[in-house]
């Protein structure tokens, strides 16, 4: 069974998360794709950052939505890296599959427009915890590939995924069970987990029959490639 590995915010275990440096490293290490997070800046740019604020990952303070892109560019995102926008990541790792997670629901329409303009539907999958964001993307781009990220694995998981056209769900590894995976697979929905960082994590993911995983470290890709 093939098992895909997605670089979580690049390879955030060894590089500053959600930076060009981190995404390029993930590409160089041979990850099958990368995952990143999107918010809108004050002036409508698709900013690549996980949190709603810049406090944790930069030397600044405040909500992303209160900064213009030019202001965000002044911040240090780790090791001298600058906060990137989505388009820059796409150009930095050409052809590498990208999972773009919508953190700010308002970003859904902007992202959909960009995917259409740059003909990226074959390369970019749209992820979100927010069902409404995925639903909006599908309304704007019916052919878009959507991925439901879920914090819970209740009986409505399959129906939620189907409602937003998701053929892949991304779930927390420690909350997964064989029953959940089997229910998804029976509905022709793939399952990936976050975050798989150790040999034990990988062994659990394999035992559950998962299709892939997000990882913070290159070692997991090497282990998968070696058949471990």
N, C-alpha and C positions, 0 to 999 in steps of 0.2 A: 504494500500500500504506500503510495506517495504521501509525503508529509511536508507541507510548506512552512517556511519560517519567515516571519515578518519582523523587521527591525522596529522595535517599539520606540517611537520618537527618535528614530535613527538607531543608534546603539547606546542608549543613555546610561548603560552601566559602565561605559568606558570613555564616553565623550559627553560634552554638554548637550543636554536634551534639546530636541527641536531646533538644532542649528545646522547650517550647511555642512559644517565639519562632521557632525554626527551622521548625517544622511550619506555623505560621500564615503565615510568609513564603512557604513552598512553595505553600500554598493561594492566597495573594494573587498569586503569580507565574504561576498557571495550570497548575502541574504536574498531570498526570493522576492522580496518586496519591502516597502517601508510603510510605517504608519505615522501620521502626524495629526495635529489638532489645529482647528481654525477658529479664530475670533475675528470680529470686525474692528478696525481702528475707528477713531472719531471721524476720519474722512473716508471711510468705506473700503479700506484695503483689507485683503484677506491675510491676516497676520497669523503666523505659525507659532502658537504658544498654547500650553495646556491649561493653565489657570486663568481665572477671570482677571487677576491682577498680575503685575510684573514683579511683585515683591520677592517671590521665592527663587525665580530663575534669572533675575538681572540685578544690577546695582541700583535700580530705581524703586519707586513706590507709587502705587495707585492702580486704578482700574484701566485695562487696555482701552476700553471705549472712551476714556477721557484723554487719550493721547492721539495726536496725529501721527501718521507714519514717519514723518521727518523727526518728530520728537522721540519716537520709539527707536529710531536709528542711532540716537545718541547713547543708548544704553548698552552696557556690556552684558551679553548673554552667556558669558563663560569663556575663559581663555581668549578674550579679545573678540569673540564672535559677536555679530550683530543679529538682531531679531530679523529673520527673513520673512518675506511674503511667499505665498504659495507658488506663484509663477517662478520665482527664483529656485525653489526646490526642484520643480519639474525640469528646469533647464540644467541644474547641477548634476542630476542623475538621469540622463536621457534614457528613455525606454523602460526604466525600472518601474514595475507596477507600484501603484500608490494607493494606500487606504487613507482617505481624507475624512477625519472625524469632525463633525460639526458640533462644536461646544456651545456656540451662540446661535440660537434658532434663526436670528436675523441674517445669518451668513448663508442660509440655504439658497436663497434666490441669487445672490451674487455668485456663489459657487456654480450653480446650474448654468448661469449665463456664460461663465468662463469655460466650462466643460463643452458647451455647444460651440462657442467661438473658436476654441483651439482643437476641436475634434478629438477630445480626450476620453470619450466614453469607453473605448476599448482598453484604456490604461488605468483609469482612476475609478475606484469604488468609493461610494459615499457611506460613511458610518455615522451612527449617532445613537445616544441613549434616548433621544427625543423622537418619539414616533412621528410627531407632527412635522419635524424637519425632514424626515425621510419621505413622508407622504407628499410634502410640498415639492421635493425634488422629483419625485415620480410623476407628479402632475405636470411639471414643467418639461421633464425629460422622461417619457415613459420607458425609454430603452436604457436608462441609467441603471447601473448595478448598485444595489443598496445592501447594506449589512446592518442588521439590528444588534446593537450592543446592549446587553441586558444585565442588570445587577441581581435579578432574581430569576429563578427557573421554574416558575409556577406552571399550572396546567394550560395557561393561555399563551405560553411562549410561541408555539407553532402558529397559532392564529394571529398573533401580533406580527410575526415575521411575514406571514402570507399577506396581511393587510397592507404592508408597505412594500411588497414585492421582493423581499429579501430571500435570497437563496443561500445565504450564509449568516450564521449568528455567531457573535463573539461574547464569550462568557468567562467569568472568573473561574480559574481552574479548581479552586478548593470548594466551589459550590456545585460542581458538576457531578453527575452520577451517570451510570451506564444507561439507566432508564431514560434520562433526558436526551442523551445522544441517540439512542435507538428511536425515540419518538421523532426527533428531527430528521434522522436519516430516512425513516419511513415516509416522511413527507417530502423527500428529495431536497432537504435543507442540510448544507454542510455545517460543521461545528468547529470553531477554533477557540482556543483558550488564551487568557492572559493571567499571569505572565509566567512563562516557562523559562526558568533561569538556571536550574540545577539538573544533574543527572536524575535525581529522584522525581523532579517535576516532569522531565521528559518521559521517564518510565510510566508515570501515572497517565500522562497524555496518551501514550501508546496503548496502555491497558484499557483506556476508555474508548479507544477507536476513533480518536479525534482526527480531523483532516489537516490541522495545522495549528500554529501557535504564534503569538507575539512574544518576543524575547528581548531582553535588554543587553544581551551579551553575544558576541560572535561564536562562543564555544558551542552553543546549541546547534547552530548550523553545521559546524564541523562534526559534531556527534551524529547528527542525522545523516550527513554525507558518508560517514564511516560505517553507517548501519548499526550504531549503538543505541 
